[in-house]
Amino acid sequence: MLSRSNPRNALLLVVCGFLLGPANGATPPTLDTSQPGNTIVTLPVGDGDKPSAVAIALPATSLRLTSSKLVSKRDLEFRRADEQWRSFRLTFLMYKPDAGHRPAAVAVISSFHVGKKEHIWLQRISRGRSGAQAADIHIAALEHLYGLALAQNPHAEFCLNGYGHTCTAPASDYPHPRLLREIAEARERAIVSANATSIAVPWRNVTMTSQPKGASGDRVGVRVTDHGVPLEGATVFFNRAPHSGCHAKSSSDGIVTCDLVDQHGDEDSHEGQEHVPILATFPGDVQADRILLPTTLTWYLSP
């Protein structure tokens, strides 16, 4: 049962039970070879939050990532490293070929605030690789990136840069479910381009839509579909800060409903709770021939 006040913690609690070549479009930033050890990161640091290229040194230390059930080739070593640059929190996703080579950045996640709203940009870093191994690295990087994206604040606004998309300004950012869908679509394009359909388990995007508020002020619900078809038997977890939650399975029409319960047993009034977002999390479903991807949905209960 969910009991954490932080929505990111609530999401991690659910998803951790499930998880232990660019397409035509914008050209991804490439390594600045004139400054060894530096990676070019696109950040909204220009006038009017205009994106600008910034050279940032990779952190000296990194941690090896455990391959989740989403990763097709788990023998490839990926690492993560965190860095603070000005007001930006950066997480680098890096690929390490072998013991004799330093990890190289393949993507970066940049988190920052505009006013009171958190924004998170995910950006591809290209190093000009080609061939079958490069395709495997690219696909695996996207699979790891999906897992890292799941761990971000689901109430933030997002943008995916360099995978056929371009981040233009924080005002154009979008919700968490769209980001996850765009990463999945980028992976599908990479698989088709590399003709790697035989080694990668197909991913399927699951969609959740909020349902009308029930008679009870604490009744929440979503409809879960797989390519437009109602998904029966899908478990969905609901959370509302500071510490209310519930979970249930979908019926034959894809509808999941339950009543939020205060996990701390508080009897205080829930007045004003309509201004606190609801987080619904589908933790995913892994089968040998397909993966139903974990996803989220946030919305507000109307008064």
N, C-alpha and C positions, 0 to 999 in steps of 0.2 A: 504494500500500500504506500502511496506517496505521502511523504511527510516533511519535505524540505521546503523552505520558504523561497529559495532562489529557483526561478524557472529553469535555468540551465542545469542545476543539480537534479531537478525533477526529471528533465529530459534524459540526462546521463543515467539516472537510476533505472529508467525503463529500457533504454537502448543498450546499455551494457549487458543486459540479459540476452540480447540478440547478437551483439557483436563482441567477442573476446578480442598523329599529325594534325595540327589544327585544321578545322574546317575553314571554308571560304569566309572571309571576314577580316577583322582587324589583325594586323601582324603583331604577334606577342613580343614584348620587350626581350632583347637578347643581352647576354653578358657583355659588360663594358670591359673589353680586353685591355684597354689602356690603363685600367686601374685593377691590377691583379687582386683577387679576393673580394672584389666588390660585386654586388648584384644590383641591377637597375629595378627599382620598385616604383610603380606609378601610384602617386598619392595626391589627394586634393589639397595642394599647398600653394596653388597659384591664386591670382586675383579672382575673387568671386568663387572660391573653391574649385578653380579650374585644375584638372589633373596635370601633374608635372612629373617628369622622370627624375628620380633621386637615386644617387649611388650610395648604397649602404653596405658596410662590411658584414659578412656572415659571422654569426657568433662562433667563438672558438670551441664551444662544447655543444654536444647534441645527444639526444636520447634515441635509441633504436625503437621503432614502432613495431608493435605486435600486429601481425597480419590478421585482420578480421575475416569473417566468413564472406565478406564482399570481395576479397582479393583473389584473383584467379591464379596468379603465379606467386606463391608465398616464399619462394626461394630468393627473390629479389629483395635486397636490403634497403629499406627506407628509414630515414631518421627525421626527427623534428628538433628545431632549436628556436628559442624564444628570445626576443630582443625588444627593448624599448627605445624608440627614436622619437625625440621630442614628445608630442602627446599621442603618438601612434604606438599601439601594441602590435608587434609583428611576430608571426609564427611561420618559420620557413619549413617547407617540406623538401627533404633532400634525398637524393639517391646516392648510395655508396657502392661503387662497382666491386671493390675487393679491398683487402687489407692494405694494399700498397697505394691506394688512391684516397684523396680527401673527398668527403661528401660534396655533391654539387646540388645547388638549389634547382628544383623543378617547378615549384609553386610557392606563393607566399600569401598568407592571410593577414590583412591589415585591419585593425579595429580602431575606431576613433569616434568621437562624439561631435555632433552638431547640435548645439543647444543641449537639451536633456535627452536627445535621441541617440542611441548607439547605431553606428553604421559599420558594416563589415564588407570589405572587398576581398575577393579571391582572384588571384592573378597567376597566369601561367608564365613561367620563365623558360625560354627556349635556349638550348645550347647547340643547335644545328646538327643534331644526330640524324642518322638515316639508317635504313635497313631493318631487319626483323627484330633485332634486340632493341632498337630504338622504339619500335612499335610496342613491344612488350612493356618497356619502361613507361611509355606514355599512357598505356591502358592501366597499368598498375598504379601509376601516380593519380589518375582520376579516381580509381577505386579507393585509395587511401584518402584522397581529398574529400570524397563523399563522407567517409567516417569522421574526418576532422570537422566538416561542415555541420554534421549532426550535433557535435559537441558545442557549437556556438549558441549564443543567446537567441532563442527562437523568436523573441519579441523585437529583435533588431531589424534594420533594413539592410538589404544585401545587393551586391553586384558581382557578376562573374566577368573577368576581363581576360581577353586573349584566347578564348576558346570559341571563336566565332562571334564574340560579343565585345562591346566597348563600354567602359564606365565613363560617363561624361560629366556627372556631377552628383553629389549626394541626394539632391532633390529628385533624381530619376531612379533612385534605388527602389527595391521591391521586397516582398515578404519571403520568409524562409522556405515555404513549399516550392515557390517558383525557382529559387536557387537550386534546391535539390533536384528538381526536374531538369534544369539546364545542365547540371553536371552529368546526370544520367544520359541525356541526349548527346553530350559531347563524347561520352564513353562509347555510345552506340556508333557514332560517326567514326571514331577511331578504330573500332573493331571492323567495321565494313571496309574502311580504307586499307587496313592491314590484312584483310581476308582472314581474320582470326576467329571466326565464328565457331570453329571446332574446339577451341580451348577456353572460351569464355562462356560462363553460364548466363543465359539471357536475364536481363533485369526488366522488371515490370513496375511501372509507376502506379501507386495507389493514390486515389484522390479522396479527400474528406471535405464535406460541406456541412456547415453548422445547421442544426434544426431549430425550428421555432421554440422559444422559451416555453417550458411546461407550466402547469398550474402552480407547482412549487417553485419558489424563488431560487432553490438550489438544484433544480433539475436541469441537467445538461445533456446534449445529444449531438451526434453527427451521423451522416450517411456515408458509408464507405463503399467505394466502387473501384473495380479493376477494369480499365478501359471502358468505362461506362456501364459495366455489368455489376449489379449489387454483389458485394462480397460477404458471404455468410460465414459466421464463426470467427470473425476477426476480433481479437481483443484490443480495445482502445483504453488508454489511461487518460484521465482528466485531472488537471491540477489548477487550483486558484490560490495565489498567495494571500495570506502568509502560509497557511498549512492545511488547506482543504483539498481533498481528492477522492476519487472513486474510479472503478474500472468495471467494464462489462464486455460481453461478446455481442457481435452483430447478429440480427435475425435474418431471415431469408430475404428481406427487402434491403439489407445492408444497414439498417438503422441500429445505432447503439445509444442507449440512454442509461443514466444512473443519477443518483442524488449525491451531490458533494457532501462529504462528511468532514467535520473538523477533526483532524488527526490528533490534536492536543486535547480534545474534549472540552474546549471552551464553550461556554453558554452565552457569550456576549452577543449583542445584536450584530447582524451582518449589514447594517445600514451603510450605504455607500459602496457596497461590493460590486454594483453594476459598473463602477469605474475601474475595476480590476480585471484584466484580461483573463480569459479561460485558455488554457493550453491543453490541446488534445494531442496525444502521441500514439501513433501506430508503430510498434517496435519491429515490424517486418516478419517475414516468414521465408525460411530457406528450405528449398527442396533440391534434389539432385539435378532436375531439369529446368529450374527457374527460381528466381529470387523475387519475392514481393518486397519492394524497398520500404524501409522505415521512413516515415514522414511525420510532419507536424501540421497543426492548424491552430491559430490564435484568433479569438474574437471576443467581443464584449456582449454580455447579456443586456438586452434592452430593459429599461426600468418598467 
